[in-house]
């Protein structure tokens, strides 16, 4: 009945299979990947933390990301958040004791279970104003809600912001992206102080929608590590398929060699 009402009143249909009704039908939602896979951009930025993604940036995952980001399909934030939650939850087992990469804030050793700190990669202010939303922030908050339902202690921290004006990343090569992003991000003092006041041991994970060259994730990681927050992993919804004329095997699970 809900699907019939949505079709009648809003003309809505599934972005995956075009079935009339909700933006993502139950069949397509059930087909979303839920197991994280390790991935690595090639060439890989030096020092990039371990990267995990749910699948290749193609098919249904690509459609969901684009519709949410470019077509203001805000209802897709929840299923995308579920995918990101599956990635983060799968790559980081629940732990009760601090481990390497977990640092106590404000000089206090937390007695409680470590706090999982999800830091979304920042969007350019102009893009946020144009779209009317910060897509990755919205998705990360949905992912955190899903992880809390599973018993994880999670906090979303909008720590990183743009410091220098940078151009659009679309169409840039690996080297051009790296140059465009060099020292362009910084950690904002106010949210950093708010996080420090928690007095908790934290495990920091950078969250992104699509891993392409790894330049954005690496710059976000650098900004966090510069203020003493080591990043244990990069969690992404999808990873791009690499295409190159060079011979030899690929090191990316989602990549292929093509002419």
C-alpha positions in Angstrom: 0.0 0.0 0.0 2.8 2.4 0.8 4.4 1.8 -2.6 1.1 2.3 -4.4 0.5 5.6 -2.5 4.0 6.9 -3.2 3.6 6.0 -6.9 0.2 7.7 -7.0 1.0 10.9 -5.1 4.7 11.4 -5.8 5.3 9.3 -9.0 8.2 7.7 -7.0 10.0 4.6 -8.2 13.0 2.6 -7.2 16.3 4.1 -8.4 17.6 0.5 -8.9 14.9 -1.3 -10.8 12.3 1.4 -11.5 9.6 -0.5 -9.6 6.9 2.1 -8.6 6.9 3.1 -5.0 9.8 3.9 -2.6 13.2 5.2 -3.8 14.8 1.8 -3.0 12.6 -1.3 -3.1 13.1 -4.1 -0.7 14.6 -6.4 -3.3 17.3 -3.9 -4.3 17.9 -3.0 -0.6 18.5 -6.7 0.1 21.0 -6.9 -2.8 23.3 -4.2 -1.3 26.7 -5.5 -0.2 27.2 -6.0 3.5 30.7 -7.5 3.8 33.7 -5.1 3.7 36.5 -5.9 1.3 40.1 -4.5 1.7 41.1 -2.2 -1.2 43.9 0.0 -2.2 44.3 2.7 -4.8 47.1 2.3 -7.3 49.3 4.3 -7.1 48.7 4.6 -3.4 49.4 7.8 -1.4 52.3 7.1 1.0 51.2 6.4 4.5 47.5 5.9 3.6 45.7 3.9 6.4 44.1 0.5 5.5 41.1 1.0 3.2 37.9 -1.0 3.1 34.8 -0.7 0.8 31.6 -2.6 0.3 32.0 -3.0 -3.4 32.9 -1.5 -6.8 31.7 1.9 -7.7 29.3 0.6 -10.3 25.7 -0.6 -10.7 23.4 -0.1 -7.8 26.0 1.4 -5.5 27.0 4.1 -8.0 23.3 4.9 -8.7 22.6 5.4 -5.0 25.6 7.6 -4.4 24.9 9.8 -7.4 21.1 10.1 -6.7 21.7 11.0 -3.1 24.6 13.5 -3.9 23.5 15.1 -7.1 19.7 14.6 -7.2 18.9 15.4 -3.6 17.3 12.0 -2.9 17.8 12.4 0.8 15.9 9.2 1.6 18.8 7.2 0.2 21.0 8.3 3.1 19.7 5.6 5.3 20.5 2.6 3.0 23.8 4.2 2.1 24.5 4.6 5.9 23.6 0.9 6.4 26.2 0.0 3.8 28.8 2.2 5.5 27.9 0.8 8.9 28.5 -2.7 7.6 31.9 -1.7 6.3 33.0 0.0 9.5 31.5 -2.7 11.8 33.0 -5.5 9.7 36.5 -4.1 9.6 36.7 -3.2 13.3 35.6 -5.9 15.7 34.0 -4.7 18.9 36.7 -4.4 21.6 36.8 -3.4 25.2 40.5 -2.6 25.7 42.6 0.1 24.0 44.8 -1.1 21.2 47.3 0.5 18.9 45.7 3.5 17.2 43.4 4.2 20.1 44.4 7.3 22.0 43.0 8.7 25.3 41.8 12.3 24.9 42.5 15.1 27.4 45.2 13.0 29.0 42.7 10.6 30.6 42.7 6.9 30.3 39.1 5.8 29.6 37.8 2.9 31.6 34.8 2.4 29.4 34.9 0.7 26.0 36.8 2.8 23.4 34.6 5.3 21.5 34.5 4.8 17.7 35.0 8.2 16.2 33.7 8.6 12.6 35.1 11.5 10.7 33.5 12.2 7.3 35.7 13.7 4.6 34.7 17.4 4.3 32.8 18.8 1.3 33.7 22.1 -0.2 31.5 24.9 1.3 30.4 26.0 -2.1 29.3 22.5 -3.0 27.4 22.2 0.3 25.5 25.5 -0.4 24.7 24.4 -4.0 23.4 21.0 -3.0 21.7 22.1 0.2 23.4 19.4 2.2 26.6 17.7 3.1 26.1 14.2 1.6 28.9 12.4 3.5 28.0 13.9 6.8 24.4 12.8 6.4 25.4 9.3 5.4 27.9 9.0 8.3 25.3 10.0 10.8 23.0 7.3 9.5 25.8 4.8 9.7 26.5 5.8 13.3 22.8 5.3 14.2 22.9 1.8 12.7 26.1 1.0 14.6 24.6 2.2 17.9 21.6 -0.2 17.3 24.2 -2.9 17.2 25.6 -1.9 20.6 28.7 0.1 19.4 29.6 3.3 21.1 29.9 5.7 18.2 30.2 9.5 17.7 30.3 11.4 14.4 32.8 14.3 14.6 32.9 17.0 11.9 36.5 17.7 12.8 38.1 18.5 9.4 37.3 21.6 7.4 38.7 23.2 4.2 41.5 25.6 4.9 42.6 26.5 1.3 40.4 27.1 -1.7 40.7 24.1 -4.0 39.3 23.3 -7.5 36.9 20.6 -8.5 38.4 17.1 -8.2 36.4 15.6 -11.1 38.5 14.5 -14.1 41.9 15.1 -12.3 44.7 12.5 -12.4 46.2 11.0 -9.3 49.0 13.6 -9.2 46.7 16.5 -10.0 44.3 15.5 -7.1 47.2 15.2 -4.7 48.5 18.7 -5.7 45.0 20.1 -5.5 44.6 18.8 -2.0 48.0 19.5 -0.6 47.6 21.1 2.9 44.1 22.1 2.0 42.4 20.7 5.1 42.7 21.4 8.8 41.1 20.3 12.0 38.7 22.9 13.4 39.5 23.9 17.0 36.0 24.0 18.5 34.9 20.4 17.6 38.3 19.2 18.6 37.9 20.7 22.0 34.4 19.3 22.3 35.7 15.8 21.4 38.6 16.1 23.9 36.2 17.1 26.7 34.7 13.6 26.4 37.7 12.2 28.2 37.4 8.9 26.2 39.8 6.7 24.4 38.9 6.9 20.7 39.3 4.9 17.6 39.3 7.2 14.6 38.0 6.1 11.2 37.8 8.4 8.1 34.6 7.9 6.1 34.2 8.6 2.4 31.6 7.6 -0.2 34.0 6.7 -3.1 37.7 5.8 -3.0 39.3 6.9 -6.2 42.9 7.9 -5.9 42.9 8.1 -2.1 44.1 11.7 -2.2 41.2 13.1 -0.3 41.2 10.4 2.4 45.0 10.8 2.8 44.7 14.6 3.2 41.9 14.1 5.8 44.1 11.5 7.6 47.1 14.0 7.6 45.0 16.7 9.1 43.8 14.4 11.9 47.2 13.0 12.6 48.7 16.5 12.8 46.6 17.1 16.0 47.4 13.7 17.5 44.5 11.6 16.3 45.9 8.5 14.5 43.5 7.1 11.9 43.2 3.3 12.0 41.2 2.8 8.8 39.4 4.4 5.9 35.8 3.2 5.5 34.2 3.8 2.1 30.9 2.8 0.4 32.6 1.9 -2.9 35.9 1.9 -4.7 36.4 2.8 -8.3 37.5 0.3 -11.0 41.0 1.1 -12.2 41.6 1.0 -16.0 45.0 1.2 -17.4 46.8 0.1 -20.5 49.8 -1.2 -18.5 50.2 -5.0 -18.3 50.3 -7.1 -15.2 48.0 -8.0 -12.4 46.0 -5.4 -10.4 46.4 -4.9 -6.7 42.8 -3.7 -6.2 40.0 -6.1 -5.6 37.6 -3.9 -7.6 40.0 -3.0 -10.4 40.8 -4.5 -13.8 43.3 -3.9 -16.6 41.8 -2.7 -19.8 42.9 -1.0 -23.0 
